[in-house]
Amino acid sequence: MDYQETNREDFNAENIQCDEIPVATVTDEEANRLIPADAAADDENYLMITFGKPYDFEGETFKGIDLSGLENIKGRQLTAIEKAFGKTIRIFPHKMKGEGHFAAVLEKDGECQERFRGACKNGVQRGLLPKDYQEFTCFAEQNLKGVPEGIYLRFGEQLYLAPVGTPSLAGLKVLRPGLHLGAAKKNRFEPAHALALAFDAAHTKNSFALSSKEKEAARFIEGQTFAAEGEKGWYLITVDGYSLGWGKLAGGIMKNHYPKGLRKNIF
């Protein structure tokens, strides 16, 4: 294989660009060495790996290794894997500041069989009955394009949504058992900031688009209100298409529900 050379002193540990990282690459010619030229073109089970130089082990000399008998793997699949190494990243510790790393994303085709999903010692988490989170249901019907599916959990007045199949949380202390939907208060529901970030304008009935070039966007992050027209109610505030937080329109004024802990003066 051919490795791109990058000297250690060329790296800045605080600002490393992806295109500056030493990357392991392999040519087609190198990858094709896995399958000798005399192998049958249609023999997908042929899997002989040859070494660059003979390997001596316990008095025997090995020129290669035959893996043709392995199940669920074929020679040409391994060739494809070898070629795919060109899309991985290898960071060499002797050529940059920091430790060595290898990065690759692996994805298996198909779905996991039920017998490999494992079992929960205490079973799966049981959710609330619909009547116990009807405040959110009303909010979702008025402001969202559909009620999210999952397991609804409630801690005090705070409502959370966990995935179906979540293991039982009995005896566990968790900071957040799922997506924080908001607070179910008397006869009303106040959405959480996390819920705003989990959706975009396409999933809400009411949204208000701002531009990063407009002063209103900066004012919203600062916690201020701004003038707006529309129907009374909750709005998902977006900036350049990205969800920013919730606003509540009333009397031509968009009230700010951006979390106080996140507010900051930009100008």
N, C-alpha and C positions, 0 to 999 in steps of 0.2 A: 504493500500500500504506500501511497505517497501522502505525506503530511505537509501541510503548509507551514512554512517556517516563520515564526514570529519571535523576536528577541524579547527577553524579560524586561529590559529597560524601555521597550516601546509601549508597555502597558501602564495605564493609570488605574489603580485599583478602585478609585472612587468614581470613575467614569469610563467604563469599558463598553465599547460599541460592539454590537453583535458581529459586524462584518470584520472585526479585528481579532476575533477569537480563533485560535488554531483549530481547523476543522479537518477531520479524517475523511479523505476521499478515496475512491477506488475507481479504476478505469474498467470499461467493459472487458478489455482483454484480460485484466487480472481476475475479474469475477468469473469469466468463462473457464478459467483453469480448473474450477471445481468439477467440470464435466469434460473429460478428455475428448479429443476430436473424433476418435474411433468409436465413441459410444453411440448407440442407436438414437436417432433423433426423436423417436417416439417412445423411448424407454424412460418414462418419468420416474421409475423406481430406482434408476441407477444413481448410486450415491457413494462415490469413491473420492475421498479427500486426500490429495497428495501434498506431502510436505515440501517446502522449499529446499530442504536438505535432509538427508537421512537422519533418523532419530534413533539413538542407541538406548536400549532399556533392558536391564538385567541380562546382558549378554546377547540380546537379539537386536537386529537392525530393522527398523520400520521405515518404509518409504511412503506409507500412507495408511489410511484407515477406511475400512469398508463399513458404511452405515446403511447399506441397502436393506437390511432386515428390520430397521426401525419402523414402527407403525406411525401413521398420521404425519409423515414427513417424506417429501420427495426431493430428489436431487435438484430439480429446477426451482423448487421453492427455496431451497437453501441458497441457490445462486441469486435469486431475487432479493433475499435477505442481505446477502453480501453487497449487492449493488446499492441497496437502501442505506448502507453505512455512509454513503456520501451525503445523506441528509441528517446525520447525527453530528454532535459537537463534542470534541475532546479538548479539554483545557489542560495544558501541560504545566505542572508546578515549576519546572526548571526554566520555563520560558515566560513566566508572568508572576506577578505578585499574588500570592494566595495558594490554596491547595489545588490539587488536580481534581477534575470532575469529568464525568461522561454523561451526556444528556441525550436521551432518545425518548420518543413517544411510541408506545406499543399499543396496539388495538387488535383484539381478537374478533373475528367475524362470528356472527350468529348470536344466540341468546344463551344465557346461563341456564342449565337444566335445573329443575326444581330440587333434585336430590343433592345438588352442590350448593344450594343457597344457605345451608346450615340451619340451626335451630336456636331459638332464644330460650335461655334457661328458665326465665319467668314468663315466657309467652310474649305475645306482641302487646303493644300499648293500646288500651281501649280509649276511644274518644268520647266526646260529649254527644248527647242527643241533640237533634236539631233545635229543640225548644230552648236549649241552654245557651245557644249562641245566635238567637234570632235577631239581636241587635245588629250583628254583623251582616246577617242575611239581608236585612232591610237596607243596610248601607250599600252592600254589593249590588243589589237589584237596582238601586237608584244611581250608583256611580260607576260600577264596573260592568263589563260585558260578560257576565257570567259569574257564578259563585265558585271559587276555587275548590277543588277536590282534595281531600286528605283527612287527616285525623285532627280534630279541633280539641285543643287543650286550654284549660283556663286556670290561671293562678291569680287569685284575687279578682281584680277587674281586668287584668291583662289577658288577652286572647292570643293564642299561637296556633300555627298550622304545621303539623308534622307529616312526613310522607307515610303513605300506607305501608304497613309492615314494620314500622318502627319498633324496636325491642322495648319491652316494658321498662319504664323508668323508676319502678318501685325500688326504694332504698338508695337511689342515686341523687346527687346534688348537681343540677345542671343550671347553667346561667340562662340559656334560652333553649327550650326543647324543640324549636323550629322557627319558622318565619313569624316574626312579631307582627300581628295584624293590627293591634291597637288596643284601646281601652273601652270596655263595654260599661258605659255609665247609665244612669237612670234615664230610660226613654231615648237614649241617643248613643251613637258610637263615634269615637274619635280615632281616626286612622293613625297608625304609627308611621314614622319616617321610613322604616324598613320596607313597609308595604309600597310606598311611593317608588322606591328604588327597584323593587321587584317587578314593576309594571312599566309600560310605556304608553304613549298616547293612543296606540292602536287597541289597547285593552281597557281603556277607560271611556266613559261616555262624555265626560267634560274635561277638557285640557286647555291650557293657556300657554301658547308658545312665545318665548322670549328669544332675543338674540344676544350673544355675548358682546355685541357691539353697542347694545342699548344700555342706558343707565338703569333701567328698571331691573335688569338682571343683577347688577351689583347691589342695588338697593335691597333686593329680595334676600341676598346672602347676608346683608348687614342686619336683616330683621325688620326692615321697613315695609310699609304697605305701598300700594300703587293703585292708580285709577284704572278701572277696567269695566267693560260692559258685557252683560250676559245674564243668564238665569242665575238665581240665587242658589248657592250650594257649594259643594266641594269641587275643587279643580286640581288636576295634576299639573304642576308648573314644570315646563321643560325649557331647556336652554340649548339651542342648536340641535334639537331633537333628543337630547339626553334628559332623563328625569332628574329633577332637582329636589322636589318636595311638594308638600300640600299647601294649598291656599284656599281660603273660604270667601266667596264673593257675597257681599251684602251691601245694598245701597250704593252701588257703583264703586266700591272700594274692595280690593283684594286683600283680605286680612292674611297676615303672615303666620304660617305654622311651621316654619323652618326651625329645627331644634336650636334652643338657645346656646347649647354647648358648641355648636358648629358655626355660629354666626361670627363674622369677622369683617372688619373694615378693609375694603379693597382699595379705595382711593383716599 
